[in-house]
Amino acid sequence: MAVAFHNLNSASGLKKLDEYLLTRSYISGYQASKDDITVYSSLAKAPSAEYVNASRWYNHIDALLRISGVSGEGAGVTVEGSAPITEEAVATTTAADAKASAAEEEDDDDDDDVDLFGEETEEEKKAAEERAAAVKASGKKKESGKSSVLLDVKPWDDETDMKKLEEAVRSVHLEGLTYGASKLVPVGYGIKKLQIMLTIVDDLVSVDDLIENYLTVEPINEYVQSCDIVAFNKICK
């Protein structure tokens, strides 16, 4: 049975979500699924500690997306009436993130050659390869299905104008490509990456082609250093 939420970026919407998650670990079923990604991407920022259950769920999904992605199909969920993500909401981070970034900046004074985005572990590389394979496989299918894609877009440094970066990304218009919610996620050393949801028609859009031939070439590569697929899920066939 499909689940519906309303006005998730309002106090009443967050309260309903918090109550719903009181006895559940995920939006539907017993594993993380595309339903969780749908609700996660509809929130302008992490729920405050006041909403204990929603905050716990949000942090868990955020961690899964960073580490290995989410592959569960889900039962179907709709989110209606949520306010669009504002620049203020996108720029807001938790106090913990701010403290962590400040500490990292202090340690960075004498380390100009540090790898800002860190090296991938073997597990992360394997997960990335599996996601890439899933993307390529979906492009070979003849049926015109749709997929939901969560994309990480990384800037060159902390001086990159993230507003212009997002505008540049959204300026790419392809048949079968629809942009969804987005947010800025702290990486460290004062740098943030753009995390943006896409909906694609599989027969019309290849995510690999989108990244290689549109998002990392001139003039967009003035702002974008690289793009990574965080999650790739079929939403209909």
C-alpha positions as CSV (number, residue, x, y, z in Angstrom):
1,M,0.0,0.0,0.0
2,A,1.4,3.4,-1.1
3,V,2.3,5.9,1.6
4,A,1.6,9.6,1.2
5,F,3.1,12.6,3.0
6,H,2.2,16.3,2.9
7,N,4.2,19.5,3.5
8,L,7.3,17.7,4.8
9,N,9.2,21.0,5.2
10,S,6.6,22.3,7.6
11,A,6.3,21.6,11.3
12,S,3.1,19.6,10.9
13,G,4.6,17.6,8.0
14,L,7.7,16.7,10.0
15,K,5.6,15.8,13.0
16,K,3.6,13.3,10.9
17,L,6.8,11.9,9.5
18,D,8.2,11.6,13.0
19,E,5.1,9.8,14.2
20,Y,5.1,7.5,11.2
21,L,8.7,6.5,11.9
22,L,8.1,5.8,15.6
23,T,7.7,2.1,14.9
24,R,9.5,1.8,11.5
25,S,13.1,1.8,10.4
26,Y,12.2,2.7,6.8
27,I,9.4,4.4,4.8
28,S,8.2,1.0,3.6
29,G,9.4,-2.6,4.1
30,Y,12.3,-3.8,6.1
31,Q,15.2,-2.4,4.0
32,A,16.1,1.0,2.5
33,S,14.4,1.6,-0.8
34,K,13.6,4.2,-3.4
35,D,10.7,5.3,-1.1
36,D,13.3,6.4,1.4
37,I,15.2,8.3,-1.3
38,T,11.9,10.0,-2.4
39,V,11.2,11.3,1.1
40,Y,14.8,12.1,1.8
41,S,15.2,14.3,-1.3
42,S,11.9,16.1,-0.5
43,L,13.4,17.5,2.8
44,A,15.2,20.8,2.5
45,K,17.5,19.8,5.4
46,A,18.0,17.3,8.1
47,P,15.1,17.2,10.7
48,S,16.1,18.8,14.0
49,A,16.7,16.8,17.1
50,E,13.2,17.6,18.2
51,Y,11.9,15.1,15.7
52,V,13.8,12.1,17.1
53,N,12.6,9.4,14.8
54,A,12.7,11.4,11.6
55,S,16.2,12.7,12.5
56,R,17.4,9.1,13.2
57,W,16.0,7.9,9.9
58,Y,17.4,10.8,7.9
59,N,20.9,10.3,9.2
60,H,20.7,6.6,8.5
61,I,19.6,7.1,4.9
62,D,22.2,9.9,4.4
63,A,24.9,7.4,5.6
64,L,23.7,4.7,3.3
65,L,23.7,7.0,0.3
66,R,27.3,8.1,1.0
67,I,28.6,4.5,1.5
68,S,26.7,2.1,-0.8
69,G,23.6,3.6,-2.2
70,V,20.0,2.2,-2.0
71,S,18.7,-0.5,-4.2
72,G,15.3,-1.6,-2.7
73,E,12.3,-1.1,-4.9
74,G,9.9,0.0,-2.2
75,A,6.1,0.0,-2.3
76,G,5.5,3.5,-3.7
77,V,5.3,6.8,-1.9
78,T,4.1,10.2,-2.8
79,V,5.1,13.6,-1.3
80,E,2.7,16.5,-1.8
81,G,2.7,20.1,-0.9
82,S,6.4,20.3,0.3
83,A,7.8,23.8,0.0
84,P,10.6,24.1,-2.6
85,I,14.2,24.0,-1.3
86,T,15.4,27.6,-0.8
87,E,18.9,28.9,-0.9
88,E,18.8,29.5,2.8
89,A,17.7,25.9,3.5
90,V,20.4,24.5,1.1
91,A,23.1,26.6,2.8
92,T,22.1,25.6,6.3
93,T,24.1,22.8,8.0
94,T,23.8,21.2,11.4
95,A,26.0,22.5,14.3
96,A,27.9,19.2,14.2
97,D,28.8,19.7,10.5
98,A,29.9,23.3,11.2
99,K,32.1,22.2,14.1
100,A,33.6,19.4,12.1
101,S,34.4,21.7,9.1
102,A,36.0,24.3,11.4
103,A,38.2,21.6,13.0
104,E,39.3,20.3,9.6
105,E,40.1,23.8,8.4
106,E,42.4,24.4,11.4
107,D,44.2,21.2,10.6
108,D,44.6,22.2,6.9
109,D,46.8,25.3,7.5
110,D,50.0,23.4,6.5
111,D,48.6,20.8,4.2
112,D,47.9,22.2,0.8
113,D,48.2,18.8,-1.0
114,V,45.6,16.9,0.9
115,D,43.0,15.0,-1.1
116,L,39.9,16.9,-0.3
117,F,37.5,14.2,-1.3
118,G,39.5,11.3,0.1
119,E,40.4,8.0,-1.6
120,E,37.8,5.5,-2.3
121,T,37.9,2.2,-0.3
122,E,37.7,-1.1,-2.2
123,E,34.0,-1.4,-1.0
124,E,33.2,2.0,-2.4
125,K,34.9,1.3,-5.7
126,K,33.0,-2.0,-6.0
127,A,29.7,-0.3,-5.2
128,A,30.4,2.4,-7.8
129,E,31.3,-0.2,-10.4
130,E,28.0,-2.1,-9.7
131,R,26.0,1.2,-9.9
132,A,27.7,2.1,-13.2
133,A,27.0,-1.4,-14.6
134,A,23.4,-1.0,-13.6
135,V,23.2,2.3,-15.4
136,K,24.7,0.9,-18.6
137,A,22.5,-2.2,-18.5
138,S,19.4,0.0,-18.2
139,G,20.4,1.9,-21.3
140,K,20.4,-1.3,-23.3
141,K,16.8,-2.2,-22.4
142,K,14.2,-1.6,-25.1
143,E,11.3,-0.7,-22.9
144,S,10.8,2.9,-22.1
145,G,11.1,2.9,-18.4
146,K,12.0,5.6,-15.9
147,S,14.7,5.7,-13.3
148,S,15.5,7.9,-10.3
149,V,19.1,9.0,-10.0
150,L,20.9,10.7,-7.0
151,L,23.9,12.5,-8.3
152,D,26.9,14.0,-6.4
153,V,28.4,17.0,-8.1
154,K,31.8,18.1,-6.7
155,P,33.3,21.6,-7.1
156,W,36.9,22.5,-7.6
157,D,37.5,24.1,-4.2
158,D,35.9,26.2,-1.5
159,E,35.9,29.3,-3.7
160,T,33.6,27.8,-6.3
161,D,30.2,29.6,-6.4
162,M,27.8,26.8,-5.6
163,K,24.8,28.8,-6.7
164,K,26.3,29.2,-10.2
165,L,27.4,25.5,-10.1
166,E,23.8,24.4,-9.6
167,E,22.5,26.8,-12.2
168,A,25.1,25.4,-14.7
169,V,24.0,21.8,-13.9
170,R,20.3,22.6,-14.3
171,S,21.0,24.5,-17.6
172,V,21.5,21.1,-19.3
173,H,18.2,20.2,-21.0
174,L,17.7,16.8,-22.6
175,E,14.6,15.1,-23.7
176,G,13.6,12.6,-20.9
177,L,15.6,14.4,-18.2
178,T,13.9,16.1,-15.2
179,Y,15.6,17.7,-12.3
180,G,14.3,17.3,-8.7
181,A,15.3,18.5,-5.3
182,S,18.8,19.4,-4.4
183,K,20.9,20.2,-1.3
184,L,24.5,21.1,-0.4
185,V,26.4,18.5,1.6
186,P,29.5,19.4,3.6
187,V,32.6,17.6,2.5
188,G,35.3,19.2,4.6
189,Y,37.8,22.1,4.6
190,G,34.9,24.5,4.0
191,I,33.9,22.7,0.7
192,K,30.4,21.5,0.0
193,K,29.1,19.2,-2.8
194,L,25.8,19.5,-4.6
195,Q,23.5,16.4,-4.3
196,I,20.7,16.5,-6.8
197,M,17.9,14.2,-7.8
198,L,17.2,13.4,-11.4
199,T,14.4,11.5,-13.1
200,I,15.3,10.0,-16.5
201,V,13.5,8.1,-19.3
202,D,15.9,5.1,-19.8
203,D,15.6,5.0,-23.5
204,L,16.3,8.7,-23.9
205,V,19.0,9.5,-21.3
206,S,22.2,7.8,-20.4
207,V,23.6,9.0,-17.1
208,D,27.2,8.2,-18.3
209,D,26.7,10.3,-21.4
210,L,25.1,13.1,-19.3
211,I,28.2,13.2,-17.0
212,E,30.9,12.8,-19.7
213,N,29.5,14.9,-22.5
214,Y,27.5,17.6,-20.6
215,L,28.3,18.1,-16.9
216,T,32.1,17.8,-17.0
217,V,32.9,19.7,-20.2
218,E,33.1,23.4,-21.1
219,P,31.7,25.7,-19.9
220,I,30.2,23.8,-16.9
221,N,33.6,22.3,-15.9
222,E,34.5,25.9,-14.8
223,Y,32.5,25.0,-11.7
224,V,32.3,21.1,-11.8
225,Q,35.3,19.0,-11.0
226,S,33.5,15.6,-11.1
227,C,30.2,13.8,-10.8
228,D,29.3,10.5,-9.1
229,I,26.2,8.4,-9.2
230,V,25.2,7.8,-5.5
231,A,22.0,5.9,-6.2
232,F,20.2,4.6,-9.3
233,N,16.7,3.0,-9.0
234,K,14.1,2.0,-11.5
235,I,10.8,3.7,-10.7
236,C,8.6,2.3,-13.5
237,K,8.8,0.0,-16.5
